[in-house]
Amino acid sequence: MPRQLTILLAAPRGFCAGVDRAIQIVEEALNKWGAPVYVRHEIVHNQHVVSRLERLGAVFVEELDDCPVDRPVVFSAHGVPKAVPAAAQAREMIYVDATCPLVSKVHVEAERHHREGREIILIGHAGHPEVIGTMGQTPDGAMHLIETVEDVAAFTPRNTPRNPENLAFVTQTTLSVDDTADIVAALQARFPAINAPHKEDICYATTNRQEAVKVMGQRSQLFLVIGAETSSNSKRLVEVALRAGADQSRLVASADHVDWSWFDGVETLGLTAGASAPEDLVQGLIAACRARFEITVEEITTAEENVVFKLPRVLA
Ligand code: SF4
């Protein structure tokens, strides 16, 4: 008789509206212009998505210089520094920007602060393509990256002693809601007049996926997040599950990467997927569990999502 396993399945999970749109942009660009269509950086951080698009004729490269000038190029959902579309334009290339509209919103905020003479703090993770893209919306030196509460204490603004109102912050869209709240509280304690975003920069999809995991964490002896090592929002979900009380919390690319010894003594599994992970990977993991255990799946719904972003006009 197989062992019983209850699977708590998070809802919402997996693809968000920005990821859906970015994938559709590559598909529609292939329909419109034929293969190959070049894509600068992984369109979204998921190898399964990338491999499927490669089979359709997309070619993934890291830099614009790697794209021939006579083929269309798509910029990834994470956003790009202003210099990238400018270079594509200078080379008279066809390009489509798949930057998520919620990342573009942060770009617009950063530009506005810069135009209005504020020194800008970006809360985010060094080296992440979204951070590189956001910092590239303003000239070098206009934005400072802060990653932790400790960084807040160490930060020395250039103009604030003269004009403390001339400071603003923006954030990466895929951060931990709780960690960011601590960093923002430290910033506001040190600089009470700092300009904050009108509406939270952490996006609805990141927030909703973290909320679901918070509710499920304590009931889960093992928590699995389907997602890529490069996916910021997926890695945050692993941390949130641990903090919420899961005994173990792990990031896995798919069922093929599960070490089944993790399940020893586990009666309840928490399961979710990062915003760039396709649903068939979730169903694949459930099927792999069904092959080994007598499973019961309980979906834990903490929010309804109905956000849809339009395609750029050139492809609509
Ligand atoms: S995680 Fe949020 S910001 Fe990133 S693509 Fe999805 S909706 Fe856009």
Residues whose N, C-alpha, C, O or C-beta is under 5 A from the ligand:
A	BS01	SF4	C16 A17 G18 V19 A77 C100 L102 V103 T173 C203 A205 T206 A275
